[in-house]
Amino acid sequence: MSVSLLGARRRHWLRAAVALLWVGWMGCDRVAKPNPAAATSVAEQVVGPKLQLAPARHDFGEVTQGEPLRCGLVVGNSGSQLLVIDRVAKGYTCSAAIEPPLIQPGESGRLQLSCDTNKLTGMLRDRLIIHSNDRSSPKHEVTVEATVLPLLAFDTTMLELQIPFGEQRSQLVRLTGKRAAEARLTVAETGNAGLVVAVVAAEEGRPQGLRVSLRGKQVGTHVGRILVATGLAQPGQLALPYACKVAGNLKLSPTRPYFNLRERGAKVRIIEVKSTRPDFQLREADVVEGPFVAGLQESERGGTHRVKVTVVERGLEDGARSARGKLLLVSNDPAEPELEVPLFALGTLNRAER
């Protein structure tokens, strides 16, 4: 082989080797070149405090009213920096404190829960919020549940009676709760609705109770409470709220007439009045309060009376935003011989736009 041919081959292999080294160097540069965004993302996932709560929900199960509720939950720090508990926001009936408030990585503290059940019966559902420097979850929720059985109560939370006018209705309620068999009831207060309240003796394994009666003498809804002494030191008294509705004979449509002061022209409403009594007669319809006038109209349907009510604009100041009044209906109805109907007018009256 000639010297010239050997030299040419050497030069060829040298150029090829240099080219391979250049390509390899370029490839390594692309692989090894750092990505600041990716590095930051990984650091954020790993570095920092991380609150861990086990469990995040606690159910006390069935408890008795007045029983103090206490428990401790483990609060850990699975992060890489110090966890700082700023505060624990209490709920409606429960509160908590964490000890210690500073938790090192890999260590844990104790969340001490406490709930007051003195004024509760039925389902207890509450939540507390742990505020910390955990960037991923600065507000951590703790849920607390329990079923609170009454120490002593009535088997209904509200006594409700629906009574037609002139008739009588009654309802029996009995005691329930852990101390129901020990109680000896005495009626202390019955409200001003005319209720007749009698203590009912215990029988056949059922505790004492109350029989509540009312005769419908006045149309409307009557609310109040019945108060009884229990004969016990705790609780010494029980209150039973009531709502008794005495239904009348009259039906109005609409029941609360409304007028729009921004309407153009006369502002008129027709009120239809009818009764469950076949002999019903509407005798008068007079406005006793407010800038309104009223008058009876002939009815197109038997048994239904019509009252025309109109707003008197001259009785209102320009720019008035509202007006109130009362319409008095006089009839032969024994339950409501004189019925007052509220009148409402809303909107801005502007005579300049007319």
Secondary structure, 3 states (H helix, E strand, C coil): CCHHHHHHHHHHHHHHHHHHHHHHHHHHHHHHCCCHHHHHHHHHHHCCCCEEEECCEEEEEEEECCCCEEEEEEEEECCCCCEEEEEEECCCCEEEEEECCEECCCCEEEEEEEECCCCCCEEEEEEEEEEECCCCCCEEEEEEEEEEECCCEECCCCEEEEEECCCEEEEEEEEECCCHHHCCCEEEECCCCCCEEEEECCECCECCEEEEEEECCCCEEEEEEEEEECCCCCCCEEEEEEEEEEECCEEEECCCCEEECCCCCCCEEEEEEEECCCCCCEEEEEEEECCEEEEEECCCCCCEEEEEEEECHHHCCCCCCEEEEEEEEEECCCCCCEEEEEEEEECCCCHHHC
